[in-house]
Amino acid sequence: MATLIAPYTGTLIIKVIEGKDLPRVQMMGKQDPYMKIQFGKHKKRSKTAKDGDRAPKWNQEFTLELKNEGETQIQFDVCNDNLVKDSRIGILKAPIHVFLSHQGKAKWFPLYKTTNNRSQAGNLCIQCEFKGTGGLPAPLPQNSSFGIVSATYGTELMSADVTGFMQIQAQVQGGRLVLKTGLTDYFGFDPHNGHKAGKVLKLEYKKDGRIPHSLH
């Protein structure tokens, strides 16, 4: 199933806007957070939000030129700029599809203490946009034979738009949608690593020519 996810070729624009409710990792004074981004071989670092403490604001944009990029995981590290040794405040590692499901729109995402995404460590506001080819299949101009109008997969905090994927891949038997594997294997990625509970596939589909009908 993962073969439906094509390598990225084009321009990825990431805007790191702000953070909130960050834990304090500095004993005295206000902490000075900055952001590190890693996607494949691409690495970027934001400016330091001097005295940003638990609610830093960066409003900084980065442009990544991708060529046949097969990596799907992107990592955001929020660190405290310190004279002696920088300390990690929070981290978020997830499939790029999650962020690109909100093309050009600012959205809040959870930060965690480690990459297992278990203990939350504040929130991060990010805006992502991609111009080019690759990634998840785009939604078809007309609905699939199953009548799928929209589809998202994930948790309340982290989910991806899989409408195009489902329009191509959905199989129906006896009028019912059939998934022969678990959702992560079916789509070829996990939108919220480390979270086994709370992941759902939400479908909006046509029935008798009318919308919406939903299925969770």
Backbone as JSON Lines, residues from 0, in Angstrom:
{"i":0,"aa":"M","n":[0.81,-1.21,0.0],"ca":[0.0,0.0,0.0],"c":[0.86,1.27,0.0]}
{"i":1,"aa":"A","n":[2.03,1.2,0.64],"ca":[2.86,2.39,0.77],"c":[3.38,2.89,-0.57]}
{"i":2,"aa":"T","n":[3.3,2.08,-1.63],"ca":[3.78,2.51,-2.94],"c":[2.94,3.66,-3.49]}
{"i":3,"aa":"L","n":[1.77,3.9,-2.94],"ca":[0.95,5.04,-3.37],"c":[1.55,6.37,-2.91]}
{"i":4,"aa":"I","n":[2.49,6.32,-1.97],"ca":[3.14,7.53,-1.47],"c":[4.39,7.76,-2.31]}
{"i":5,"aa":"A","n":[4.38,8.8,-3.13],"ca":[5.48,9.06,-4.06],"c":[6.53,9.99,-3.44]}
{"i":6,"aa":"P","n":[7.81,9.87,-3.86],"ca":[8.85,10.78,-3.38],"c":[8.5,12.24,-3.73]}
{"i":7,"aa":"Y","n":[8.98,13.15,-2.9],"ca":[8.69,14.57,-3.09],"c":[9.73,15.23,-3.99]}
{"i":8,"aa":"T","n":[9.24,15.99,-4.96],"ca":[10.09,16.84,-5.77],"c":[9.41,18.2,-5.9]}
{"i":9,"aa":"G","n":[10.07,19.22,-5.38],"ca":[9.46,20.54,-5.42],"c":[9.95,21.4,-4.25]}
{"i":10,"aa":"T","n":[9.16,22.38,-3.88],"ca":[9.53,23.34,-2.83],"c":[8.65,23.16,-1.6]}
{"i":11,"aa":"L","n":[9.3,22.9,-0.46],"ca":[8.61,22.78,0.82],"c":[8.86,24.06,1.62]}
{"i":12,"aa":"I","n":[7.79,24.72,1.99],"ca":[7.9,25.97,2.75],"c":[7.36,25.71,4.16]}
{"i":13,"aa":"I","n":[8.21,25.94,5.15],"ca":[7.83,25.72,6.55],"c":[7.93,27.04,7.3]}
{"i":14,"aa":"K","n":[6.85,27.43,7.93],"ca":[6.86,28.64,8.76],"c":[6.69,28.23,10.21]}
{"i":15,"aa":"V","n":[7.71,28.51,11.0],"ca":[7.67,28.25,12.44],"c":[7.15,29.52,13.1]}
{"i":16,"aa":"I","n":[5.98,29.44,13.7],"ca":[5.32,30.65,14.18],"c":[5.56,30.92,15.66]}
{"i":17,"aa":"E","n":[5.13,30.0,16.52],"ca":[5.27,30.24,17.95],"c":[5.08,28.95,18.74]}
{"i":18,"aa":"G","n":[5.4,29.01,20.02],"ca":[5.16,27.9,20.92],"c":[4.37,28.41,22.13]}
{"i":19,"aa":"K","n":[3.79,27.47,22.86],"ca":[3.08,27.86,24.09],"c":[3.12,26.7,25.09]}
{"i":20,"aa":"D","n":[3.01,27.06,26.35],"ca":[3.0,26.08,27.45],"c":[4.24,25.19,27.46]}
{"i":21,"aa":"L","n":[5.38,25.75,27.03],"ca":[6.61,24.96,27.04],"c":[7.08,24.72,28.48]}
{"i":22,"aa":"P","n":[7.61,23.55,28.77],"ca":[8.16,23.32,30.1],"c":[9.44,24.14,30.29]}
{"i":23,"aa":"R","n":[9.75,24.45,31.53],"ca":[10.96,25.21,31.81],"c":[12.1,24.25,32.09]}
{"i":24,"aa":"V","n":[13.2,24.4,31.35],"ca":[14.37,23.56,31.55],"c":[15.54,24.37,32.1]}
{"i":25,"aa":"Q","n":[15.28,25.65,32.39],"ca":[16.3,26.55,32.92],"c":[15.94,26.91,34.35]}
{"i":26,"aa":"M","n":[16.9,26.77,35.26],"ca":[16.63,26.98,36.68],"c":[16.37,28.44,37.02]}
{"i":27,"aa":"M","n":[17.15,29.34,36.42],"ca":[17.03,30.76,36.78],"c":[16.83,31.6,35.52]}
{"i":28,"aa":"G","n":[16.03,32.65,35.64],"ca":[15.8,33.55,34.53],"c":[14.9,32.93,33.47]}
{"i":29,"aa":"K","n":[14.62,33.7,32.43],"ca":[13.77,33.22,31.34],"c":[14.59,32.47,30.31]}
{"i":30,"aa":"Q","n":[14.04,31.37,29.8],"ca":[14.76,30.6,28.79],"c":[14.63,31.24,27.41]}
{"i":31,"aa":"D","n":[15.57,30.89,26.52],"ca":[15.67,31.49,25.19],"c":[15.5,30.4,24.13]}
{"i":32,"aa":"P","n":[14.26,30.08,23.77],"ca":[14.03,28.94,22.87],"c":[14.36,29.24,21.4]}
{"i":33,"aa":"Y","n":[14.84,28.22,20.72],"ca":[15.01,28.26,19.28],"c":[14.56,26.92,18.71]}
{"i":34,"aa":"M","n":[14.43,26.85,17.4],"ca":[13.88,25.66,16.74],"c":[14.89,25.07,15.77]}
{"i":35,"aa":"K","n":[14.97,23.74,15.76],"ca":[15.76,23.02,14.75],"c":[14.81,22.14,13.95]}
{"i":36,"aa":"I","n":[15.01,22.12,12.65],"ca":[14.17,21.32,11.75],"c":[15.07,20.36,10.99]}
{"i":37,"aa":"Q","n":[14.66,19.11,10.89],"ca":[15.39,18.14,10.07],"c":[14.41,17.33,9.24]}
{"i":38,"aa":"F","n":[14.65,17.32,7.94],"ca":[13.84,16.52,7.01],"c":[14.79,15.94,5.98]}
{"i":39,"aa":"G","n":[15.03,14.62,6.08],"ca":[16.03,14.01,5.22],"c":[17.39,14.64,5.47]}
{"i":40,"aa":"K","n":[18.07,15.07,4.43],"ca":[19.39,15.68,4.57],"c":[19.3,17.18,4.88]}
{"i":41,"aa":"H","n":[18.09,17.71,4.88],"ca":[17.9,19.15,5.09],"c":[17.83,19.47,6.59]}
{"i":42,"aa":"K","n":[18.6,20.48,6.99],"ca":[18.61,20.93,8.38],"c":[18.5,22.45,8.43]}
{"i":43,"aa":"K","n":[17.64,22.95,9.31],"ca":[17.47,24.39,9.47],"c":[17.42,24.73,10.95]}
{"i":44,"aa":"R","n":[17.81,25.98,11.28],"ca":[17.75,26.46,12.66],"c":[17.13,27.84,12.67]}
{"i":45,"aa":"S","n":[16.21,28.04,13.58],"ca":[15.54,29.34,13.68],"c":[16.4,30.32,14.48]}
{"i":46,"aa":"K","n":[15.97,31.54,14.5],"ca":[16.57,32.52,15.39],"c":[16.19,32.17,16.82]}
{"i":47,"aa":"T","n":[16.91,32.72,17.77],"ca":[16.6,32.51,19.18],"c":[15.58,33.55,19.65]}
{"i":48,"aa":"A","n":[14.52,33.06,20.31],"ca":[13.51,33.96,20.86],"c":[13.98,34.38,22.26]}
{"i":49,"aa":"K","n":[14.72,35.48,22.31],"ca":[15.31,35.94,23.56],"c":[14.22,36.19,24.6]}
{"i":50,"aa":"D","n":[14.37,35.56,25.77],"ca":[13.39,35.66,26.86],"c":[12.0,35.18,26.45]}
{"i":51,"aa":"G","n":[11.94,34.33,25.43],"ca":[10.65,33.8,24.99],"c":[10.03,32.87,26.02]}
{"i":52,"aa":"D","n":[10.89,32.28,26.85],"ca":[10.49,31.44,27.97],"c":[9.51,30.34,27.56]}
{"i":53,"aa":"R","n":[8.28,30.37,28.06],"ca":[7.31,29.3,27.8],"c":[6.4,29.6,26.61]}
{"i":54,"aa":"A","n":[6.54,30.81,26.03],"ca":[5.68,31.19,24.9],"c":[6.48,31.96,23.86]}
{"i":55,"aa":"P","n":[7.47,31.33,23.25],"ca":[8.32,32.03,22.27],"c":[7.59,32.3,20.96]}
{"i":56,"aa":"K","n":[8.01,33.36,20.29],"ca":[7.48,33.69,18.97],"c":[8.66,33.81,18.0]}
{"i":57,"aa":"W","n":[8.58,33.09,16.88],"ca":[9.65,33.13,15.89],"c":[9.19,33.79,14.59]}
{"i":58,"aa":"N","n":[8.05,33.38,14.08],"ca":[7.53,33.91,12.81],"c":[8.61,33.91,11.73]}
{"i":59,"aa":"Q","n":[9.19,32.74,11.55],"ca":[10.31,32.6,10.61],"c":[9.99,31.52,9.59]}
{"i":60,"aa":"E","n":[10.32,31.82,8.33],"ca":[9.99,30.92,7.22],"c":[11.26,30.29,6.64]}
{"i":61,"aa":"F","n":[11.15,29.0,6.31],"ca":[12.27,28.27,5.71],"c":[11.81,27.61,4.42]}
{"i":62,"aa":"T","n":[12.69,27.58,3.44],"ca":[12.38,26.96,2.15],"c":[13.33,25.81,1.91]}
{"i":63,"aa":"L","n":[12.78,24.64,1.62],"ca":[13.57,23.45,1.33],"c":[13.29,23.01,-0.09]}
{"i":64,"aa":"E","n":[14.33,22.87,-0.89],"ca":[14.18,22.38,-2.26],"c":[14.39,20.86,-2.26]}
{"i":65,"aa":"L","n":[13.35,20.13,-2.61],"ca":[13.39,18.67,-2.55],"c":[13.5,18.08,-3.95]}
{"i":66,"aa":"K","n":[14.28,17.03,-4.07],"ca":[14.41,16.33,-5.35],"c":[14.35,14.83,-5.1]}
{"i":67,"aa":"N","n":[13.26,14.24,-5.5],"ca":[13.05,12.8,-5.34],"c":[13.29,12.37,-3.89]}
{"i":68,"aa":"E","n":[12.76,13.18,-2.96],"ca":[12.95,12.94,-1.53],"c":[12.02,11.83,-1.04]}
{"i":69,"aa":"G","n":[12.61,10.7,-0.64],"ca":[11.82,9.57,-0.18],"c":[11.56,9.57,1.32]}
{"i":70,"aa":"E","n":[12.26,10.45,2.06],"ca":[12.05,10.53,3.5],"c":[10.63,11.06,3.78]}
{"i":71,"aa":"T","n":[9.98,10.51,4.78],"ca":[8.63,10.98,5.12],"c":[8.55,11.58,6.51]}
{"i":72,"aa":"Q","n":[9.55,11.3,7.37],"ca":[9.52,11.8,8.74],"c":[10.22,13.15,8.84]}
{"i":73,"aa":"I","n":[9.54,14.11,9.45],"ca":[10.15,15.41,9.71],"c":[10.23,15.61,11.22]}
{"i":74,"aa":"Q","n":[11.31,16.24,11.67],"ca":[11.52,16.4,13.11],"c":[11.71,17.87,13.46]}
{"i":75,"aa":"F","n":[11.0,18.29,14.51],"ca":[11.1,19.65,15.04],"c":[11.62,19.54,16.47]}
{"i":76,"aa":"D","n":[12.74,20.2,16.75],"ca":[13.3,20.24,18.11],"c":[13.24,21.68,18.62]}
{"i":77,"aa":"V","n":[12.67,21.86,19.8],"ca":[12.71,23.16,20.46],"c":[13.75,23.06,21.57]}
{"i":78,"aa":"C","n":[14.73,23.95,21.53],"ca":[15.84,23.9,22.49],"c":[16.01,25.24,23.18]}
{"i":79,"aa":"N","n":[16.68,25.21,24.32],"ca":[16.99,26.43,25.05],"c":[18.43,26.83,24.78]}
{"i":80,"aa":"D","n":[18.61,28.04,24.27],"ca":[19.93,28.58,23.97],"c":[20.61,28.97,25.28]}
{"i":81,"aa":"N","n":[21.67,28.25,25.61],"ca":[22.34,28.47,26.89],"c":[23.84,28.64,26.66]}
{"i":82,"aa":"L","n":[24.47,29.48,27.47],"ca":[25.9,29.75,27.31],"c":[26.73,28.49,27.55]}
{"i":83,"aa":"V","n":[26.31,27.66,28.49],"ca":[27.08,26.46,28.84],"c":[26.73,25.3,27.92]}
{"i":84,"aa":"K","n":[25.48,24.88,27.93],"ca":[25.03,23.76,27.11],"c":[23.55,23.91,26.81]}
{"i":85,"aa":"D","n":[23.19,23.8,25.54],"ca":[21.79,23.9,25.15],"c":[21.02,22.68,25.64]}
{"i":86,"aa":"S","n":[19.76,22.91,26.02],"ca":[18.91,21.83,26.52],"c":[17.68,21.7,25.65]}
{"i":87,"aa":"R","n":[17.26,20.46,25.42],"ca":[16.03,20.24,24.66],"c":[14.82,20.56,25.54]}
{"i":88,"aa":"I","n":[13.88,21.3,24.95],"ca":[12.63,21.63,25.64],"c":[11.53,20.66,25.21]}
{"i":89,"aa":"G","n":[11.46,20.39,23.92],"ca":[10.45,19.48,23.39],"c":[10.79,19.07,21.98]}
{"i":90,"aa":"I","n":[10.17,17.99,21.53],"ca":[10.45,17.46,20.2],"c":[9.16,16.92,19.58]}
{"i":91,"aa":"L","n":[9.09,17.02,18.28],"ca":[7.96,16.45,17.54],"c":[8.5,15.8,16.27]}
{"i":92,"aa":"K","n":[8.26,14.5,16.14],"ca":[8.67,13.77,14.94],"c":[7.44,13.06,14.4]}
{"i":93,"aa":"A","n":[7.12,13.33,13.14],"ca":[5.9,12.78,12.55],"c":[6.01,12.8,11.03]}
{"i":94,"aa":"P","n":[5.14,12.05,10.33],"ca":[5.15,12.08,8.87],"c":[4.84,13.48,8.33]}
{"i":95,"aa":"I","n":[5.54,13.88,7.3],"ca":[5.31,15.19,6.69],"c":[3.88,15.31,6.18]}
{"i":96,"aa":"H","n":[3.23,14.18,5.87],"ca":[1.86,14.2,5.36],"c":[0.91,14.86,6.36]}
{"i":97,"aa":"V","n":[1.19,14.7,7.65],"ca":[0.33,15.29,8.69],"c":[0.31,16.81,8.55]}
{"i":98,"aa":"F","n":[1.48,17.4,8.36],"ca":[1.59,18.87,8.29],"c":[1.08,19.41,6.95]}
{"i":99,"aa":"L","n":[1.29,18.64,5.89],"ca":[0.84,19.08,4.57],"c":[-0.65,18.85,4.35]}
{"i":100,"aa":"S","n":[-1.31,18.21,5.3],"ca":[-2.76,18.05,5.22],"c":[-3.47,19.36,5.54]}
{"i":101,"aa":"H","n":[-2.69,20.36,5.98],"ca":[-3.25,21.68,6.3],"c":[-2.51,22.72,5.46]}
{"i":102,"aa":"Q","n":[-2.44,22.49,4.15],"ca":[-1.66,23.31,3.23],"c":[-1.88,24.81,3.44]}
{"i":103,"aa":"G","n":[-0.79,25.51,3.79],"ca":[-0.84,26.96,3.9],"c":[-1.6,27.49,5.09]}
{"i":104,"aa":"K","n":[-1.98,26.62,6.03],"ca":[-2.74,27.05,7.2],"c":[-1.93,26.81,8.47]}
{"i":105,"aa":"A","n":[-1.92,27.78,9.36],"ca":[-1.23,27.63,10.63],"c":[-2.04,26.69,11.53]}
{"i":106,"aa":"K","n":[-1.35,25.77,12.19],"ca":[-2.03,24.81,13.06],"c":[-1.14,24.46,14.25]}
{"i":107,"aa":"W","n":[-1.78,24.24,15.39],"ca":[-1.06,23.85,16.59],"c":[-0.87,22.34,16.63]}
{"i":108,"aa":"F","n":[0.35,21.92,17.02],"ca":[0.68,20.52,17.18],"c":[1.33,20.3,18.55]}
{"i":109,"aa":"P","n":[1.21,19.1,19.11],"ca":[1.82,18.84,20.41],"c":[3.33,18.6,20.31]}
{"i":110,"aa":"L","n":[4.05,19.07,21.3],"ca":[5.46,18.74,21.47],"c":[5.56,17.67,22.56]}
{"i":111,"aa":"Y","n":[6.61,16.86,22.49],"ca":[6.78,15.8,23.47],"c":[8.19,15.83,24.05]}
{"i":112,"aa":"K","n":[8.38,15.13,25.18],"ca":[9.7,15.09,25.81],"c":[10.68,14.24,25.0]}
{"i":113,"aa":"T","n":[10.16,13.17,24.35],"ca":[11.0,12.3,23.54],"c":[10.23,11.93,22.26]}
{"i":114,"aa":"T","n":[10.89,11.2,21.36],"ca":[10.26,10.85,20.09],"c":[9.25,9.72,20.21]}
{"i":115,"aa":"N","n":[9.07,9.16,21.42],"ca":[8.01,8.15,21.55],"c":[6.62,8.8,21.67]}
{"i":116,"aa":"N","n":[6.6,10.14,21.72],"ca":[5.34,10.9,21.69],"c":[4.38,10.54,22.83]}
{"i":117,"aa":"R","n":[4.92,10.31,24.01],"ca":[4.07,9.93,25.14],"c":[3.79,11.1,26.09]}
{"i":118,"aa":"S","n":[4.85,11.72,26.61],"ca":[4.7,12.8,27.59],"c":[4.76,14.15,26.88]}
{"i":119,"aa":"Q","n":[3.65,14.89,26.92],"ca":[3.58,16.14,26.18],"c":[4.43,17.22,26.84]}
{"i":120,"aa":"A","n":[5.0,18.09,26.01],"ca":[5.89,19.15,26.49],"c":[5.55,20.45,25.78]}
{"i":121,"aa":"G","n":[4.3,20.88,25.89],"ca":[3.88,22.12,25.27],"c":[3.33,21.93,23.87]}
{"i":122,"aa":"N","n":[3.2,23.04,23.16],"ca":[2.6,23.01,21.83],"c":[3.38,23.92,20.88]}
{"i":123,"aa":"L","n":[3.28,23.59,19.6],"ca":[4.02,24.3,18.56],"c":[3.08,24.67,17.41]}
{"i":124,"aa":"C","n":[3.13,25.91,16.98],"ca":[2.31,26.37,15.86],"c":[3.16,26.43,14.6]}
{"i":125,"aa":"I","n":[2.76,25.66,13.58],"ca":[3.53,25.52,12.35],"c":[2.61,25.69,11.15]}
{"i":126,"aa":"Q","n":[3.16,26.23,10.08],"ca":[2.44,26.31,8.81],"c":[3.33,25.71,7.72]}
{"i":127,"aa":"C","n":[2.79,24.75,6.97],"ca":[3.56,24.09,5.92],"c":[2.84,24.17,4.59]}
{"i":128,"aa":"E","n":[3.62,24.28,3.53],"ca":[3.06,24.31,2.18],"c":[4.05,23.64,1.24]}
{"i":129,"aa":"F","n":[3.53,22.84,0.33],"ca":[4.4,22.16,-0.64],"c":[3.91,22.46,-2.05]}
{"i":130,"aa":"K","n":[4.87,22.82,-2.92],"ca":[4.57,23.09,-4.32],"c":[5.42,22.15,-5.17]}
{"i":131,"aa":"G","n":[4.77,21.17,-5.76],"ca":[5.5,20.2,-6.56],"c":[4.73,18.91,-6.7]}
{"i":132,"aa":"T","n":[5.46,17.82,-6.84],"ca":[4.84,16.5,-7.03],"c":[5.29,15.56,-5.92]}
{"i":133,"aa":"G","n":[4.47,14.52,-5.68],"ca":[4.82,13.51,-4.69],"c":[3.93,13.57,-3.47]}
{"i":134,"aa":"G","n":[4.22,12.68,-2.53],"ca":[3.43,12.59,-1.31],"c":[2.21,11.71,-1.49]}
{"i":135,"aa":"L","n":[1.21,11.93,-0.68],"ca":[-0.03,11.17,-0.78],"c":[-0.78,11.54,-2.05]}
{"i":136,"aa":"P","n":[-1.55,10.62,-2.62],"ca":[-2.34,10.94,-3.8],"c":[-3.3,12.1,-3.54]}
{"i":137,"aa":"A","n":[-3.4,13.01,-4.5],"ca":[-4.34,14.13,-4.37],"c":[-5.77,13.63,-4.57]}
{"i":138,"aa":"P","n":[-6.74,14.28,-3.92],"ca":[-8.14,13.89,-4.14],"c":[-8.52,13.98,-5.61]}
{"i":139,"aa":"L","n":[-9.32,13.04,-6.07],"ca":[-9.77,13.03,-7.46],"c":[-10.83,14.1,-7.68]}
{"i":140,"aa":"P","n":[-10.89,14.66,-8.9],"ca":[-11.9,15.69,-9.17],"c":[-13.32,15.16,-9.03]}
{"i":141,"aa":"Q","n":[-13.51,13.87,-9.28],"ca":[-14.81,13.27,-9.06],"c":[-14.67,12.21,-7.96]}
{"i":142,"aa":"N","n":[-15.76,11.89,-7.3],"ca":[-15.7,10.93,-6.2],"c":[-15.44,9.53,-6.72]}
{"i":143,"aa":"S","n":[-14.92,8.65,-5.85],"ca":[-14.67,7.27,-6.23],"c":[-15.98,6.52,-6.36]}
{"i":144,"aa":"S","n":[-15.86,5.28,-6.8],"ca":[-17.07,4.47,-6.95],"c":[-17.77,4.25,-5.61]}
{"i":145,"aa":"F","n":[-17.0,4.32,-4.53],"ca":[-17.58,4.17,-3.2],"c":[-18.22,5.47,-2.73]}
{"i":146,"aa":"G","n":[-17.99,6.55,-3.47],"ca":[-18.59,7.84,-3.12],"c":[-17.85,8.6,-2.04]}
{"i":147,"aa":"I","n":[-16.55,8.33,-1.85],"ca":[-15.79,9.0,-0.79],"c":[-15.57,10.47,-1.14]}
{"i":148,"aa":"V","n":[-15.95,11.34,-0.21],"ca":[-15.81,12.78,-0.38],"c":[-14.6,13.3,0.38]}
{"i":149,"aa":"S","n":[-14.39,12.8,1.6],"ca":[-13.23,13.18,2.4],"c":[-12.87,12.04,3.34]}
{"i":150,"aa":"A","n":[-11.59,11.98,3.71],"ca":[-11.12,10.94,4.62],"c":[-9.91,11.44,5.39]}
{"i":151,"aa":"T","n":[-9.9,11.25,6.69],"ca":[-8.75,11.58,7.53],"c":[-8.42,10.38,8.41]}
{"i":152,"aa":"Y","n":[-7.12,10.2,8.69],"ca":[-6.67,9.09,9.52],"c":[-5.72,9.62,10.59]}
{"i":153,"aa":"G","n":[-6.01,9.28,11.85],"ca":[-5.13,9.68,12.93],"c":[-5.87,9.88,14.23]}
{"i":154,"aa":"T","n":[-5.31,10.74,15.09],"ca":[-5.91,11.06,16.37],"c":[-6.46,12.49,16.31]}
{"i":155,"aa":"E","n":[-7.05,12.92,17.42],"ca":[-7.57,14.29,17.47],"c":[-6.43,15.31,17.34]}
{"i":156,"aa":"L","n":[-5.24,14.95,17.83],"ca":[-4.11,15.87,17.81],"c":[-3.31,15.82,16.52]}
{"i":157,"aa":"M","n":[-3.21,14.63,15.92],"ca":[-2.36,14.44,14.74],"c":[-3.09,13.55,13.75]}
{"i":158,"aa":"S","n":[-3.41,14.09,12.59],"ca":[-4.09,13.29,11.56],"c":[-3.66,13.75,10.18]}
{"i":159,"aa":"A","n":[-3.91,12.9,9.19],"ca":[-3.53,13.2,7.81],"c":[-4.75,13.05,6.9]}
{"i":160,"aa":"D","n":[-4.79,13.88,5.87],"ca":[-5.85,13.8,4.86],"c":[-5.51,12.67,3.89]}
{"i":161,"aa":"V","n":[-6.31,11.62,3.9],"ca":[-6.05,10.45,3.05],"c":[-7.18,10.27,2.02]}
{"i":162,"aa":"T","n":[-7.82,11.37,1.66],"ca":[-8.95,11.29,0.73],"c":[-8.54,10.67,-0.6]}
{"i":163,"aa":"G","n":[-7.47,11.19,-1.21],"ca":[-7.03,10.67,-2.5],"c":[-6.62,9.22,-2.42]}
{"i":164,"aa":"F","n":[-5.96,8.86,-1.32],"ca":[-5.54,7.47,-1.11],"c":[-6.76,6.55,-1.09]}
{"i":165,"aa":"M","n":[-7.77,6.93,-0.32],"ca":[-8.96,6.09,-0.18],"c":[-9.76,6.03,-1.48]}
{"i":166,"aa":"Q","n":[-9.8,7.13,-2.22],"ca":[-10.54,7.13,-3.49],"c":[-9.95,6.13,-4.47]}
{"i":167,"aa":"I","n":[-8.63,5.94,-4.4],"ca":[-7.96,5.0,-5.29],"c":[-8.03,3.57,-4.75]}
{"i":168,"aa":"Q","n":[-7.81,3.44,-3.44],"ca":[-7.53,2.13,-2.86],"c":[-8.75,1.44,-2.22]}
{"i":169,"aa":"A","n":[-9.81,2.17,-1.96],"ca":[-10.94,1.59,-1.23],"c":[-11.52,0.38,-1.96]}
{"i":170,"aa":"Q","n":[-11.75,-0.67,-1.2],"ca":[-12.39,-1.88,-1.73],"c":[-13.71,-2.11,-1.01]}
{"i":171,"aa":"V","n":[-14.72,-2.42,-1.79],"ca":[-16.06,-2.58,-1.23],"c":[-16.55,-3.99,-1.52]}
{"i":172,"aa":"Q","n":[-17.04,-4.64,-0.47],"ca":[-17.64,-5.97,-0.62],"c":[-19.01,-5.96,0.06]}
{"i":173,"aa":"G","n":[-20.02,-6.31,-0.72],"ca":[-21.37,-6.32,-0.17],"c":[-21.82,-4.96,0.33]}
{"i":174,"aa":"G","n":[-21.33,-3.9,-0.34],"ca":[-21.73,-2.55,0.06],"c":[-20.99,-2.01,1.26]}
{"i":175,"aa":"R","n":[-19.96,-2.74,1.73],"ca":[-19.21,-2.29,2.9],"c":[-17.73,-2.14,2.56]}
{"i":176,"aa":"L","n":[-17.1,-1.12,3.18],"ca":[-15.67,-0.9,2.99],"c":[-14.9,-2.0,3.71]}
{"i":177,"aa":"V","n":[-13.91,-2.58,3.02],"ca":[-13.13,-3.67,3.58],"c":[-11.66,-3.26,3.71]}
{"i":178,"aa":"L","n":[-11.1,-3.39,4.9],"ca":[-9.68,-3.19,5.14],"c":[-9.09,-4.52,5.56]}
{"i":179,"aa":"K","n":[-8.15,-5.06,4.79],"ca":[-7.61,-6.38,5.06],"c":[-6.39,-6.36,5.97]}
{"i":180,"aa":"T","n":[-5.95,-5.17,6.36],"ca":[-4.82,-5.02,7.29],"c":[-5.17,-3.94,8.3]}
{"i":181,"aa":"G","n":[-4.28,-3.74,9.29],"ca":[-4.45,-2.63,10.21],"c":[-4.27,-1.31,9.48]}
{"i":182,"aa":"L","n":[-4.74,-0.23,10.08],"ca":[-4.72,1.07,9.4],"c":[-3.3,1.54,9.06]}
{"i":183,"aa":"T","n":[-2.35,1.36,9.99],"ca":[-0.98,1.8,9.73],"c":[-0.37,1.04,8.56]}
{"i":184,"aa":"D","n":[-0.58,-0.27,8.5],"ca":[-0.08,-1.06,7.37],"c":[-0.82,-0.7,6.08]}
{"i":185,"aa":"Y","n":[-2.09,-0.41,6.2],"ca":[-2.9,-0.07,5.03],"c":[-2.39,1.21,4.37]}
{"i":186,"aa":"F","n":[-2.12,2.22,5.18],"ca":[-1.68,3.5,4.62],"c":[-0.16,3.59,4.45]}
{"i":187,"aa":"G","n":[0.58,2.77,5.17],"ca":[2.03,2.8,5.05],"c":[2.7,3.84,5.92]}
{"i":188,"aa":"F","n":[1.97,4.44,6.86],"ca":[2.57,5.38,7.8],"c":[1.67,5.51,9.03]}
{"i":189,"aa":"D","n":[2.27,5.99,10.11],"ca":[1.54,6.21,11.36],"c":[1.52,7.71,11.63]}
{"i":190,"aa":"P","n":[0.36,8.35,11.62],"ca":[0.31,9.81,11.79],"c":[0.65,10.27,13.2]}
{"i":191,"aa":"H","n":[0.56,9.38,14.18],"ca":[0.84,9.77,15.57],"c":[1.59,8.62,16.25]}
{"i":192,"aa":"N","n":[2.89,8.55,15.98],"ca":[3.73,7.47,16.51],"c":[3.61,7.36,18.02]}
{"i":193,"aa":"G","n":[3.56,6.13,18.51],"ca":[3.53,5.9,19.95],"c":[2.15,5.89,20.55]}
{"i":194,"aa":"H","n":[1.13,6.23,19.77],"ca":[-0.25,6.25,20.28],"c":[-1.04,5.12,19.61]}
{"i":195,"aa":"K","n":[-1.32,4.08,20.38],"ca":[-2.09,2.96,19.84],"c":[-3.58,3.22,19.94]}
{"i":196,"aa":"A","n":[-3.98,3.93,20.96],"ca":[-5.41,4.21,21.17],"c":[-5.79,5.54,20.53]}
{"i":197,"aa":"G","n":[-7.05,5.63,20.15],"ca":[-7.58,6.9,19.66],"c":[-7.39,7.17,18.19]}
{"i":198,"aa":"K","n":[-6.74,6.24,17.46],"ca":[-6.56,6.43,16.02],"c":[-7.79,5.94,15.29]}
{"i":199,"aa":"V","n":[-8.33,6.78,14.44],"ca":[-9.54,6.42,13.71],"c":[-9.42,6.86,12.25]}
{"i":200,"aa":"L","n":[-10.18,6.21,11.41],"ca":[-10.34,6.61,10.02],"c":[-11.73,7.23,9.91]}
{"i":201,"aa":"K","n":[-11.78,8.51,9.56],"ca":[-13.04,9.21,9.42],"c":[-13.36,9.41,7.95]}
{"i":202,"aa":"L","n":[-14.51,8.92,7.53],"ca":[-14.92,9.02,6.14],"c":[-16.2,9.84,6.01]}
{"i":203,"aa":"E","n":[-16.23,10.64,4.96],"ca":[-17.46,11.32,4.57],"c":[-17.75,10.85,3.15]}
{"i":204,"aa":"Y","n":[-18.95,10.35,2.92],"ca":[-19.22,9.72,1.63],"c":[-20.65,9.99,1.17]}
{"i":205,"aa":"K","n":[-20.86,9.8,-0.1],"ca":[-22.18,9.97,-0.7],"c":[-23.02,8.71,-0.5]}
{"i":206,"aa":"K","n":[-24.29,8.92,-0.31],"ca":[-25.25,7.82,-0.3],"c":[-26.53,8.32,-0.92]}
{"i":207,"aa":"D","n":[-26.94,7.64,-1.96],"ca":[-28.12,8.08,-2.72],"c":[-27.94,9.5,-3.23]}
{"i":208,"aa":"G","n":[-26.67,9.83,-3.58],"ca":[-26.39,11.14,-4.17],"c":[-26.34,12.28,-3.18]}
{"i":209,"aa":"R","n":[-26.46,11.99,-1.89],"ca":[-26.48,13.05,-0.88],"c":[-25.23,13.01,0.0]}
{"i":210,"aa":"I","n":[-24.82,14.19,0.44],"ca":[-23.66,14.36,1.33],"c":[-24.13,15.22,2.51]}
{"i":211,"aa":"P","n":[-23.65,15.01,3.74],"ca":[-22.63,14.03,4.09],"c":[-23.25,12.81,4.78]}
{"i":212,"aa":"H","n":[-22.56,11.74,4.65],"ca":[-22.74,10.57,5.51],"c":[-21.37,10.27,6.05]}
{"i":213,"aa":"S","n":[-21.27,9.98,7.32],"ca":[-19.94,9.78,7.92],"c":[-19.82,8.39,8.5]}
{"i":214,"aa":"L","n":[-18.57,7.94,8.55],"ca":[-18.24,6.64,9.09],"c":[-16.95,6.76,9.88]}
{"i":215,"aa":"H","n":[-16.96,6.35,11.16],"ca":[-15.75,6.41,12.01],"c":[-15.36,4.98,12.36]}
